[in-house]
Amino acid sequence: MSASTPTQACAWRCPWQGTAMCAQCLLNSQALADGRVTLGVLCGVKHLYKPHGLPPCIKGTVVDMSGPRAGAGREAVAA
């Protein structure tokens, strides 16, 4: 995991946006470029955010900084 600063704008609203706990700061640039993390990294990231859930940009092993999709439902907008 890296200790970098966010490199791209994040369209998600979450309590970690703009902090050192933002997923962009915790994940390496290759994971962000690929849009995926390995299961091992996912387990480590889950442990970092415990007792809270994962940020909305991480869904399973997929990392998506583009924000909620139009028509994705209330749960995407509420996150």
C-alpha positions as CSV (number, residue, x, y, z in Angstrom):
1,M,0.0,0.0,0.0
2,S,1.2,3.5,-0.7
3,A,1.2,6.7,1.3
4,S,0.7,8.9,-1.7
5,T,-1.7,11.8,-2.2
6,P,-4.8,11.5,-4.4
7,T,-3.9,11.8,-8.1
8,Q,-7.3,12.2,-9.6
9,A,-10.6,13.8,-8.6
10,C,-13.0,11.4,-6.9
11,A,-16.7,11.7,-7.7
12,W,-17.8,9.7,-4.7
13,R,-18.8,11.3,-1.4
14,C,-17.4,9.5,1.6
15,P,-16.0,10.4,5.0
16,W,-12.4,9.6,3.8
17,Q,-12.4,11.9,0.7
18,G,-9.4,14.2,0.9
19,T,-7.8,12.4,3.9
20,A,-5.0,10.0,4.3
21,M,-7.6,7.2,4.5
22,C,-8.8,7.9,0.9
23,A,-8.5,4.7,-1.2
24,Q,-6.4,6.7,-3.7
25,C,-3.8,7.3,-0.9
26,L,-3.9,3.7,0.3
27,L,-3.7,1.8,-3.0
28,N,-0.8,1.9,-5.4
29,S,-1.0,3.5,-8.7
30,Q,-1.1,0.2,-10.6
31,A,-4.2,-0.9,-8.7
32,L,-5.8,2.4,-9.5
33,A,-4.8,2.2,-13.2
34,D,-6.1,-1.4,-13.5
35,G,-9.3,-0.6,-11.5
36,R,-8.8,-3.8,-9.5
37,V,-7.1,-5.1,-6.4
38,T,-6.0,-8.6,-5.5
39,L,-7.9,-10.5,-2.8
40,G,-5.0,-10.1,-0.5
41,V,-5.0,-6.4,-0.8
42,L,-8.7,-6.3,-0.4
43,C,-8.4,-8.2,2.9
44,G,-5.8,-5.7,4.1
45,V,-7.9,-2.7,3.0
46,K,-11.0,-4.1,4.8
47,H,-8.9,-4.4,7.9
48,L,-7.8,-0.8,7.7
49,Y,-11.4,0.5,7.4
50,K,-12.8,-1.8,10.1
51,P,-15.3,-1.2,11.9
52,H,-16.5,0.9,9.0
53,G,-17.4,-0.5,5.6
54,L,-15.3,0.0,2.5
55,P,-15.4,3.4,0.7
56,P,-18.0,3.5,-2.1
57,C,-15.2,3.4,-4.7
58,I,-14.3,-0.2,-3.8
59,K,-16.9,-2.8,-4.8
60,G,-15.4,-6.2,-4.3
61,T,-12.1,-6.2,-6.1
62,V,-13.1,-3.4,-8.4
63,V,-11.9,0.1,-7.8
64,D,-13.9,2.9,-9.5
65,M,-13.2,6.5,-8.9
66,S,-15.7,7.8,-11.4
67,G,-18.6,8.0,-9.0
68,P,-22.1,6.8,-9.0
69,R,-23.7,6.0,-12.3
70,A,-26.9,7.8,-13.4
71,G,-29.9,5.6,-12.6
72,A,-27.8,3.4,-10.3
73,G,-30.4,3.6,-7.6
74,R,-30.7,5.3,-4.3
75,E,-28.0,3.3,-2.6
76,A,-25.4,4.6,-4.9
77,V,-26.5,8.2,-4.4
78,A,-26.7,7.8,-0.6
79,A,-23.2,6.4,-0.4
